[in-house]
Amino acid sequence: MSDAQHTAAPGDPEPQEIRFFGTSWVDHDGGYALRRAGVAVGSLVLAAAGALVLRFAFQGLEIAAAGSFVNVLVVAGFAVCSALAFRRTWDGFVRRPGPAADSGAERSMQSLMLIGFIGTLLAYFCRSLAEAPGEKLRRAEYAAARERHARRRETRAGNPAARKPKPKGTGKKRR
């Protein structure tokens, strides 16, 4: 395991790692609180830096005298893409994408997510205030996997190789 040393028996389900957190989210150890604060501050600083870069780009449009219509389109485009990126990122923290995500629809959304990078960064910031981004989803999946594993182990009849052979002559004889 990357960050936390878990005492799991061989064959037990392993928790999935979360970006920036590894498996420290399971027991909230290994600097979990510090990592959460780092993700929150880092994503907010990056979002502010991205907004500053976009401001410089917008000033370039003003210097070029592209017109107010183009300026409104650019601002509206970035606002819409940021809102879509925020929502898509937030939904990714709560549930796994469906089977339609494997299609071309996911590839077509990549450009919107790239343009709306500020929305993605703000989603990371907001989510890291409460938990590691994606922790709730991973915790539910991990708990379900552990429950399935425990149920499978309980219903087993045991190791067939470790069973003692039945004494001969105790069963019914065939005629």
Secondary structure as GFF3:
##gff-version 3
##sequence-region A 1 175
A	DSSP	alpha_helix	32	63	.	.	.	ID=ss1
A	DSSP	alpha_helix	68	94	.	.	.	ID=ss2
A	DSSP	three_ten_helix	99	102	.	.	.	ID=ss3
A	DSSP	alpha_helix	104	115	.	.	.	ID=ss4
A	DSSP	alpha_helix	117	128	.	.	.	ID=ss5
A	DSSP	alpha_helix	135	155	.	.	.	ID=ss6
A	DSSP	three_ten_helix	160	162	.	.	.	ID=ss7
###
